Amino acid sequence: MNEIKIIFKNGILGYYKFLGDDIEKVFDFLGDAIRDGSKGVLEVVDLIDDKRTIINISDISIFGYSKVPE
């Protein structure tokens, strides 16, 4: 599974897929980056429209494993 649900600080909810296979490393990276207030971006694929998307890490409020709603 390489899918993630992200809730942004503005309240928007998104469902994404990582381009790599190791979601555990991404989770560790995101957790550390959010906790430390790090700046940077994350490249993902939006599961709703299947488009590559760049997310600013500082815009993320909450993230977790997820499935796209049917």
C-alpha positions as CSV (number, residue, x, y, z in Angstrom):
1,M,0.0,0.0,0.0
2,N,1.4,3.4,-0.9
3,E,-1.7,5.5,-0.5
4,I,-2.1,8.3,2.0
5,K,-4.8,10.7,3.2
6,I,-3.7,14.3,3.8
7,I,-5.6,17.0,5.6
8,F,-4.2,20.4,5.0
9,K,-4.1,23.3,7.4
10,N,-6.8,25.0,5.3
11,G,-9.1,22.0,5.9
12,I,-9.0,20.5,2.5
13,L,-8.7,16.7,2.4
14,G,-6.8,14.9,-0.3
15,Y,-6.0,11.3,-1.3
16,Y,-2.6,10.6,-2.8
17,K,-0.3,7.8,-4.0
18,F,3.5,7.9,-3.6
19,L,5.7,7.4,-6.5
20,G,8.0,5.1,-4.5
21,D,7.1,1.8,-2.8
22,D,8.5,2.5,0.8
23,I,5.6,4.3,2.5
24,E,7.2,3.7,5.9
25,K,10.2,5.9,5.0
26,V,7.8,8.6,3.7
27,F,5.8,8.4,7.0
28,D,8.9,8.8,9.1
29,F,10.1,11.6,6.9
30,L,6.8,13.5,7.0
31,G,6.4,13.0,10.7
32,D,9.9,14.4,11.4
33,A,9.5,17.2,8.9
34,I,6.1,18.4,10.4
35,R,7.3,18.1,13.9
36,D,10.5,20.0,13.2
37,G,8.8,22.6,11.0
38,S,11.0,21.7,8.1
39,K,10.4,23.2,4.7
40,G,10.2,21.2,1.5
41,V,7.9,19.5,-1.0
42,L,6.5,16.1,-1.6
43,E,5.8,14.7,-5.0
44,V,2.7,12.5,-5.2
45,V,-0.1,11.4,-7.5
46,D,-3.6,12.7,-6.8
47,L,-5.8,9.6,-6.7
48,I,-9.0,11.5,-7.7
49,D,-7.7,12.7,-11.0
50,D,-4.5,10.6,-11.4
51,K,-2.2,13.7,-11.8
52,R,1.2,14.3,-10.4
53,T,1.0,16.9,-7.6
54,I,3.6,18.8,-5.5
55,I,2.6,19.4,-1.9
56,N,4.3,21.9,0.4
57,I,5.1,20.0,3.6
58,S,4.4,23.0,5.7
59,D,0.8,23.0,4.4
60,I,0.1,19.5,5.9
61,S,-1.9,19.3,9.2
62,I,-2.6,15.6,9.5
63,F,-1.7,12.5,7.3
64,G,-2.4,8.8,7.5
65,Y,-3.1,5.6,5.6
66,S,-6.2,5.7,3.5
67,K,-8.3,4.4,0.7
68,V,-10.0,6.6,-1.8
69,P,-13.8,6.8,-1.1
70,E,-16.0,5.0,-3.6
